[in-house]
Amino acid sequence: MDPEAAVVGRAQGSLSVGVCGLAGGGEAVYGGEGRTYATASVVKVDILAALLLRAQDAGRGLTGEERALAADMIERSDNDAATALWRMIGGAAGLDAANARLGLTETAGATAWGLTRTTVRDRLALLRAVFGERSVLDEGSRAYMGALMGRAVAGQDWGVSAAGTGWALKNGWLPRSATGLWVVNSIGRVTAADGRSYLVAVLSDGHGSMEAGVAAVEEAARAAVGAGR
């Protein structure tokens, strides 16, 4: 079967998947390389990266308040914490400036952080900045982000985790008021059955329910990692 059909062929609505090996190797994108999606809560990884870059630039660590907000935002996907940090980084302008430093070229902040638009290619670029060794984020910042993403609370640990073990992830889900259909996204790092670590990003919209979106995202993540091995 054609790899693209195997990965996204049964998805309803729109779905795009990106996968690459953490230790190197090719990057594969299925379902539309340049297609853009609303981030929903996966943008919280960008917000945290922007916060850490600001702290690095100032030569300081995060304050106790910033750490508490970051943990709530990433581990529990707390929206109030995300909004507080969004303001601290300077909103959409601050997000866009940080993402440019991280090598993202296809992500644009919006007035509301969850409506930021992005592509799977840019999600992989962000994941490489977090989990790779060549990054403007220093080693301590990368380790901190990975640790928070590895502690998603029960009930929010679905998504790319279906493709392996040792996961570190952030998910996003959002019902669109105009259509009643769902945006469901998942990005992160997993270790596959072959022992290799992969970076995986799944972006999707047009689902009739959150449950249907989660099932489609997990199926696509498994298929993409399987195709990459």
C-alpha positions, 0 to 999 in steps of 0.5 A, spaced: 500 500 500 502 507 498 505 509 505 500 516 504 494 512 504 496 507 509 497 513 514 492 518 512 487 514 508 481 513 513 482 519 516 475 523 516 476 531 515 483 533 514 489 530 517 497 531 516 502 527 519 510 528 520 515 524 523 522 523 523 528 520 527 531 523 533 538 521 531 537 523 524 534 520 518 529 523 513 523 527 515 516 524 512 510 528 511 503 525 509 497 528 508 499 535 506 506 538 507 503 545 507 496 545 510 495 549 516 491 547 522 489 551 528 494 549 534 489 548 539 493 547 545 499 544 542 501 551 541 503 551 549 509 548 547 511 554 543 509 559 549 514 555 554 519 555 549 518 563 548 518 564 555 525 560 556 528 564 551 526 570 554 529 568 561 536 565 557 536 572 554 536 575 561 541 570 564 536 568 569 532 562 570 524 561 571 521 564 577 517 560 582 511 563 579 513 562 572 515 554 573 508 553 577 504 556 571 508 552 566 507 546 569 500 547 569 500 549 562 504 543 560 502 537 564 494 539 565 493 543 559 491 549 564 488 555 559 488 560 564 496 558 565 497 559 558 493 565 558 498 568 563 504 566 560 502 568 553 501 575 556 508 575 559 511 573 552 508 578 549 502 575 545 502 573 538 508 578 536 512 575 542 511 568 540 512 569 532 519 572 534 521 566 538 519 561 533 523 565 528 529 563 532 527 556 533 527 555 525 519 555 524 517 559 518 510 556 517 507 558 524 503 565 525 500 567 532 493 569 532 489 574 537 487 568 541 493 563 542 489 557 540 488 559 534 495 560 532 496 557 525 501 551 523 504 546 519 506 539 521 513 541 518 513 546 523 511 542 529 517 537 527 522 543 527 519 545 534 520 538 536 527 538 534 529 544 538 526 541 544 529 534 543 535 535 539 542 537 541 542 543 536 538 548 538 537 556 541 534 553 547 540 551 552 541 544 555 537 546 561 531 549 558 530 543 553 531 538 559 525 542 563 521 542 557 522 534 555 520 533 563 514 537 563 511 533 556 513 527 559 508 528 565 502 529 562 496 527 566 492 521 566 486 522 560 491 527 557 496 522 555 493 519 548 495 521 541 503 520 539 504 515 545 500 510 541 506 509 537 511 507 542 513 508 549 517 513 553 513 518 550 513 526 552 508 530 548 503 535 548 496 534 545 490 539 543 483 539 542 478 544 540 471 544 538 470 550 532 463 554 534 462 555 527 461 548 525 461 544 531 467 539 528 473 538 532 480 540 532 485 534 535 492 535 535 498 531 538 506 532 538 511 529 541 517 524 542 516 516 542 520 510 542 518 505 537 519 497 538 525 498 534 528 502 540 529 508 536 526 515 538 522 518 533 519 525 533 511 525 531 506 531 529 499 529 528 494 535 526 487 534 524 480 538 524 473 536 521 472 531 526 465 529 529 467 528 536 473 529 540 473 521 541 473 520 533 479 525 533 483 522 538 482 515 534 484 518 528 490 521 531 493 515 534 492 511 528 495 516 524 501 516 529 502 508 529 502 508 521 507 514 520 512 511 525 511 504 522 512 507 515 519 510 518 522 504 521 
